[in-house]
Amino acid sequence: MTWLHALQSFGITGAIQILVLTCLFYYIFLFFRGTRGAQVLVGLVLLIFVLIGLTNILHLDVLGWVLRRITVVLGIALLVIFQPEIRRALAELGKQPGAVLSAEKRTVIDHIVQASMALSEHRIGGLIAIEREIGTRAIQETGTGIQAPVVPELLACIFYPHTPLHDGGVIVSNNRIMAAGCIFPLSQNTELHKQFGTRHRAAVGISEETDAVVVVISEETGTISVAYGGRISRGLDAERLKRFLSALLRGKKGGSAWNRAKQQLDLTPEGIAKAERLVTQEKSGGE
């Protein structure tokens, strides 16, 4: 009966391990979904499974020995490759439940929307990153410090052609314009190269490395877009832009960090529509 008891104990332990691993892999793929890291992750997983299969089927002892020895190196490589995604995931987990927007933040959003519409109307390119939980100090240092209040006229003047700071991005933090003329990291997503120019790839790039919400205005078409979590949504008017910024900068009251992260990472048309409905419902409830 000893072996039967051991089998039963192993069965319970095995079920727990399978459950834990299933949840772990689910959330890993959830956070990497739609990012450049997702393709690398899928490729690595397939490669590892193929090598393990060949090792077991063909009894490749040398290959098996090599695979066991590179485990530590592979772990470090994964941390380096997926550093932006891991940092964003940990930042999402550490956030506190969102609160209702303050009057000052509402004013900042209104001013950013007004400046974006003015730039769009005159076909002037613009790039405005609104800092959230992950700091952007290193990126701010690539530009010129301003420390000025967020007013539409100032934002529009910064991006006016031939001015010293127009060729770069603006970072808004703590309801103030912290720096202008900043150099944002460019996204390496090859799919973006076919559709967007440098300004849009910079917007997606900083949203991949941080949790900033980025407003970008096309110089060629005047189209207003928003980048967040490595994704970009185009063709926003003033009302949708305001609702979208309010939804992302406020977050949803209550709920787990995982649920908030999933909602905020969803920039599909359905996700945007859902965010707008949530903002409308909260506004109606507040009134």
C-alpha positions, 0 to 999 in steps of 0.5 A, a space after each residue: 500500500 506504500 506505493 499506492 499512497 505515494 502515487 496518490 500524494 504525487 497525483 495531488 502534488 502534480 495537479 497543483 504544479 500543473 495548475 501553477 504552471 498553467 497560470 504562469 504561462 497564461 499570464 506570460 503570454 497575456 503580457 507578451 501578446 501583441 508585442 515584439 517579444 511575443 514572436 521571440 518567445 514563441 520561437 524560443 519555446 518551439 526551438 527548445 521543444 524541438 531540441 528536447 524532442 530530438 534529444 530524447 528520441 535520438 538519444 543525443 547525449 552530447 546535445 542533452 548535456 549542452 542543453 543542461 549546461 546552458 540553462 543559466 545562460 538561457 535564463 539571463 538571455 531571456 531577461 535581457 531580451 524581454 526586459 521591456 515587457 518584464 518591466 512593464 508587467 512588474 510595474 502593472 502588478 505593483 500599481 494600486 487601484 486607480 482613482 477618479 481623475 483629479 480636477 488638475 489632471 482633467 485640465 491637463 487632459 483638456 489642454 493636451 486635447 486642445 493642443 493636439 487638435 490645433 496641431 492636427 488642423 495646421 498639419 504640424 507634427 507632434 509627439 507628447 508622452 504622458 508619464 504614468 508609473 514608470 519614470 522617464 527621467 533618462 529620456 527627459 535628459 536627452 532633451 531640454 528641461 522646461 518645468 512649465 505648466 501644460 497649456 495648449 499654446 505652449 505645446 503648440 509653440 514647441 512643435 511649430 516648425 523651425 523652432 529649436 525644440 520642435 524636432 523631438 518629443 515632449 514629456 508630461 509628468 506630474 501635470 507639468 511639461 518636464 522636457 521637450 526635444 527629447 529623443 524617444 527610443 524607436 520601436 523595432 517592430 518590423 510591421 510598423 515600418 510599412 505604415 508609419 514614419 519615425 515619429 510614430 515608431 518613436 511613440 510606439 517605442 517609448 510605450 513599449 519600454 514604459 507605461 506612458 500614454 503617447 499622443 502623436 500627430 501626423 505631419 502629413 495627414 494631421 491624423 491623431 493617434 495614441 500609443 500605449 503598451 506597444 500598440 497604436 490606435 489611429 484616427 481619433 477625434 477630440 471627443 474620443 481622444 479625451 475619453 481615451 486619455 481619461 480611461 488610460 490615465 485614470 484606470 478602473 476603480 477596484 479590481 485586480 492588477 491583472 484585470 486592470 493590466 489586461 484592459 489597459 493593454 487592449 488597444 483593439 477597436 473593441 478595447 477602445 470602445 469598451 474603455 469609452 463605455 467605462 468612462 461614460 458609465 463612471 461619469 454618469 455615476 459620478 453625476 
